């Protein structure tokens, strides 16, 4: 057993109340396609949430797929299994096989979703009855399994909306088949209708759902978070990532994350080509190896020599890698829907490094970066504009320093994990209480209301 898989005994299930009407300990089922050890996307978020709830004294089990992201291949240690159950940091993890292929078409996508819906439902039945179920979207088809579990277990459900499908997939060309689009639209309506409550990660999500007839009273804004103690400003120059990759005394422009259709990563390569005359500037792109191979072909075809392509490292090395950067990049394509909110936004802010976001200027991501005071926004898919902004930051290190400091303060104020955990815990307690007994008195409700953000810290003047 590795050091990060220490078994923690489950607390005695206790529905006694913290105060009048609120359960002290809950049994919480998290239904998420992605989970540890997958390194990016929603997997780290759900892992932190599950383990944080365990630390608060709750019992948590997670129903998830065999790990396969971002390679879209089941990890070697999990191959050849239909089901697998393990325990990590007090969380019971119940995995199931999924039909996954590296480049899924419509048929393989149907097989993927179908295998997860059917096999995960069987896993969800193996264990104690939950008091509440949290499930994430994607995947939308899982809403069918969760709706059945809601009836069987007679418990409330919370839909954690990380992306709005099929709208996002249609606009980026991931789904073009009309029948598939209609099917996913029906699933979307079903998911919203059957959830007891919906947690949305940004205001743009709420506005989108309001236009689709979802009652405002059914939605609650809970932003994605970052562990500000784990992701934190570290020394830029006494840095093992820089040393290992020959980056000492370089101005490092970093992109780390998924490399997919929505990201527009090729603009980074083309922007780098325009800045090759700056000898001490290096672009570093960290991603999945198969995706990096395509970028390397582009790099070679246009003769770019200032781009370094590196595969993902273990998550524990993430803070050091982020600290190696002078600038952190967020990129999206022009046609990405406005409500899309990259999870790397909070991570970059917490790292204390300035953000340069080449994203739709009126979208949720642009609004978040501007509101943080921790970065600049430029036109997406424009290598010229991206190169100009990078050179501006290179020539003005004092702006980089200001942006980095302001971003870190904003992350502490708005995106700390403890705040998000408080909000989810209070939401769960309220819904469980409403399911099992009379509503609380106004006095008790006020005492257990979600904790407000920290008071605004003094932020030095800078670019907004």
Secondary structure as GFF3:
##gff-version 3
##sequence-region A 1 464
A	DSSP	three_ten_helix	3	5	.	.	.	ID=ss1
A	DSSP	beta_strand	27	31	.	.	.	ID=ss2
A	DSSP	alpha_helix	42	55	.	.	.	ID=ss3
A	DSSP	beta_strand	59	65	.	.	.	ID=ss4
A	DSSP	three_ten_helix	76	78	.	.	.	ID=ss5
A	DSSP	beta_strand	83	88	.	.	.	ID=ss6
A	DSSP	beta_strand	91	96	.	.	.	ID=ss7
A	DSSP	alpha_helix	106	124	.	.	.	ID=ss8
A	DSSP	beta_strand	132	137	.	.	.	ID=ss9
A	DSSP	alpha_helix	142	153	.	.	.	ID=ss10
A	DSSP	beta_strand	156	161	.	.	.	ID=ss11
A	DSSP	alpha_helix	167	171	.	.	.	ID=ss12
A	DSSP	alpha_helix	178	194	.	.	.	ID=ss13
A	DSSP	beta_strand	197	200	.	.	.	ID=ss14
A	DSSP	alpha_helix	203	211	.	.	.	ID=ss15
A	DSSP	three_ten_helix	216	218	.	.	.	ID=ss16
A	DSSP	beta_strand	219	221	.	.	.	ID=ss17
A	DSSP	alpha_helix	240	244	.	.	.	ID=ss18
A	DSSP	beta_strand	251	256	.	.	.	ID=ss19
A	DSSP	alpha_helix	266	273	.	.	.	ID=ss20
A	DSSP	beta_strand	281	287	.	.	.	ID=ss21
A	DSSP	alpha_helix	289	301	.	.	.	ID=ss22
A	DSSP	beta_strand	307	311	.	.	.	ID=ss23
A	DSSP	three_ten_helix	315	317	.	.	.	ID=ss24
A	DSSP	alpha_helix	318	323	.	.	.	ID=ss25
A	DSSP	beta_strand	327	331	.	.	.	ID=ss26
A	DSSP	alpha_helix	344	350	.	.	.	ID=ss27
A	DSSP	beta_strand	354	358	.	.	.	ID=ss28
A	DSSP	alpha_helix	364	372	.	.	.	ID=ss29
A	DSSP	beta_strand	375	378	.	.	.	ID=ss30
A	DSSP	alpha_helix	383	395	.	.	.	ID=ss31
A	DSSP	alpha_helix	397	414	.	.	.	ID=ss32
A	DSSP	alpha_helix	417	436	.	.	.	ID=ss33
A	DSSP	alpha_helix	442	447	.	.	.	ID=ss34
###
